[in-house]
Amino acid sequence: MDANGIRLNKYLSEAGICSRREADRLIETGKVKIDGQAAVPGQKVLPGQSVTVKGRSVSAAKGETGHKAEPVFLAVHKPRGVVCTTSDKDRAPNIVDLVHYPVRIYPIGRLDKESEGLILMTNQGDLVNKIMRSGNAHEKEYLVKVNRPVTDDFIRKMRKGVTLSELDVTTKPCFAEKAGEKAFRIVLTQGLNRQIRRMCTQLGFEVRMLKRMRIMNIELGDLKPGAYRELSRREYHQMKESLKSSTSLSYQEQKKEKSDGRKIK
């Protein structure tokens, strides 16, 4: 570990406990302690300090048992009604409990409760952050069914970008095409909250079914709802190759790295 320490959310991510975003939530709710004291957001872990999450000891780049964790990367078909969180606050079944994998893993990003389809799960924190950062522009493809016929004008507007007044943002240009009378496919490189549903609502359509079919080079294929599979060696290496030029840092962390004169990674 660097003598100057490592940010706590990164420490937990590299330990395979959760993503940085989920780590921040755990810290904010007082479930993370450093040397027995409740940690605070943005705090660093210094060499020799002990870290616990919900009373369990954690070591950077190691699993919860204290031994170096073997890499795990799964493609999971999340069914409707399941939430993509490791929090114990939501009463709905969560994706971690659904998969019930023998090693501690967590989801990369989210699909809302009403949506289904592909989600990736892993214990590799750095890869999680590189895939999740919207600035890295990694593709995610969806099949969407709506309540009325899809028109050429609707597809044109989706491709151009839709202004979402409640978020005060216009979505980025994207690929979209008809996939049936009341269905379309769309490929996004950003991940705004409930983005596709908001875009459809803005254009006067209601989403009846939303299924994620692909993340980068990983496809859902014929995986059944609730089932999972390990990524093939080819899939894993193709994904790693695509992530080579990606950063795992947030925009604010990138600014700090640049101001400190350090290399972004």
N, C-alpha and C positions, 0 to 999 in steps of 0.2 A: 504493500500500500504506500502511496505517496506520503511523504513526511507531513505535508500540509493537510492530509486527510482526503476523504471522498464524500461527496454529497450523499446524505442518507438514503434518498430515493433511488439513486444509482446503485448504492451498496446493496439494497434489498433486491433490486432488479437483477443484478449480477449474481446474487445468491440463489436466484431461481424461486424467490418467494412470490413475487407478483410484478406487474408492470410498474413503471415509475408513477403513472397516474394513480394506480391503486395504492401504491406506497404512500403517496401524499395524503390520500383519504385515511389510511390507517394511522398516519402520524397525527393528522388533525383530530382524530377521535381518541387520541391518547393511548393507542394500543401498541406503540413502539417506545422502547426505553433504551437509553444509552447509559451504561454503568448504573442501572437502577433508577434513573431519573427520566421522567416523561420527555420525549424528544419534541422538538418544535420544527415546523416547516423550514427547509433551507439549511438545517443544521448539518454539520460535517461529522463524520466518524474519523477519529484520529487513531494512529497505530496503538495497539494495546487495549483499546476500549472494547467493552462487550456490548452486544446488541441483542435485544430480545423482542419478539413479536408475539403478543398475546401470551407472554410468559415463557416462550420457547426460544432457546438460544439459536442465533444465526451467525454464520460465517460467510464472508464475501466469497463469491465464486464457488460456494459449496452448497449442498442441499441441506435440508433440515436435520439430517442425521450427523452433519459435520464432515461427511465424506464428499469428495468431489462428485457432483451430479453428472450422470451420463446424459448427453443431449437427447431430448425427446421432442419430436415434432409430429403433430397429428393433424389430419384433415377430419373435421367433424361435421355431420349434417345436423344442424340445430333445428329441432321441430318448433312449431308455433307454441307459444305459452311458456317457453323456457327463457330465462333471463341470462344475459352474458355478464355476470358479475361474480366476484368472489366474496361479496359482502353477505353477512348473515341477517341483514335487515329486511330484505325482500322476502315476502312469504311464498312467492312463486318458486317452482323448482329452478335451480340454477345449473349452468352448463358444467360446472366442476362436479357437482353431485351426479348429474346425468352420466357423464363419462366414467366417473369413479375409477380413474386411472391409479395404479399403485404408487406412482411417483407424483409429487406435488407439481402440477402444471396449471397454467392460467390462459385465458383467451387473449388473442391478439385483436384488439378493437372490440366492436360490439355489433350485434344485430338487435333491433328493438324486439320487444316481447312478441309482437304480432307478426314479425317476419320470420322467415325460415331460410335454410340453405347453408352454404359453406362458411365455416369459421375455423381458423387455425388455432391450435393450442400448443404451448411449448413451456419449457423451463429455461429458455435462453433469452434473458432479458434484453441484451443488446439488439438482437434481431427483432424483438417486439417493437422497440422504439424506432428502428429504422423503417419498418413496414408501416407503423402508425403515423409517422410524421407526414402530414399532407403536403409539405413542401418538397418531399421526395417524389411525389406524383406517380405512385404505383397504382396500376389499374385494378378496379374491382367491377365485375360485370354482373348485372341483375336481369332477371325476367320478371316483368310486372304485368299483372292483369288489372284492368280498370272497369268501371261501371258502365261505360258507353263506348261506342266505336272510336277507335284511334284515327285521327285525321292527319293529312299531310301537314296542315298548319300546326297541329299539336307537336308533331315530330320536329318541324323546323324550329319552333320556339324552344323546345327542350335542348336541341343541338346548340342553339345560339346562346342560351343562358337565361335563367328566369330570375327576376328580382323578387327576393323574399323580404317583404317589408318588415315582418316581425323580427328578422335577424339583421336587417339593414345591410343586406349584401346581395349581389347578383352572382349566381352560380357561374362557374367557369364553362366555356364551350366544351361540348362533349360529343361522343358518338351515341346516336340513338337510331333505331329502325323499328318498323312495324314487325310484329311476330304473330299476327292473327288479327281478327276483327277487333277484339277488345284487349289486345296485348302488345307489348313492345319490349325490346331489349335496350339497355342503356349501360354505358361504360363510364364510370366516374374515376377521377383522380383526386378528388377531395372528399372529405367526410364530415359535412355539416350535420348537425343533429336532425334526424328524421328527414334528410334532404330530399329523397325522391318523393315521399309523401307530401312534403311541403310544396315541391315543384308542381305536382299534379293538382293539389288543391288550388294553388294560385291560378292554374289554367282551367279550373272548373271540372276537374276529374276526381274521382274517389278511388283509392287503391283498394282492390279486393284481395289481391295476393301479391306478395313480394318475396322473391327467392333469389338469394345470391348464388350465382353459378360459378364464379371464378374469382380468385385473388392472385394477381400477377400470373404466374405460369401454372398455378395449382387449380385444377378443375374439380367441381363437385361430382361429375360423372353420374354413375348409377348408385351412389352411396345412399342407403335408406335413412329416413328420419330417425335420429337417435343413435345411428351407427358411426363408427370412426375407423380410420385406417392410418397406418404410419406412412409418411411420405416415402416415395421411392428414392433411391440414391440419386437418380437422374433429376428428379424434381427438386430435391434438396440442393444439389450443386448448381442447378440453373437459377434457383432463387438466390443463393449466396452470390453468384456472379452478378445478378441484377442489383444486388445491394451494395456492391463494392464502392460505388460513388455516392452512396447515401449516408446521411448523418443520423446519429441516434439522439442528437441534441435538439432541444426546443429552440425557438427563435431567440429567447432571452439568454439561454445558455451559450448559443453561438456568438452572440454579441460580447458576452463576457470573455469567451475564449479568445476572440479576436483582440479585445482590448488588453488582454494579458499577454498577447503575442504567442499563444500556443496553437498547435495544429488541431483543427477540428476533426473529430473522428466519430 
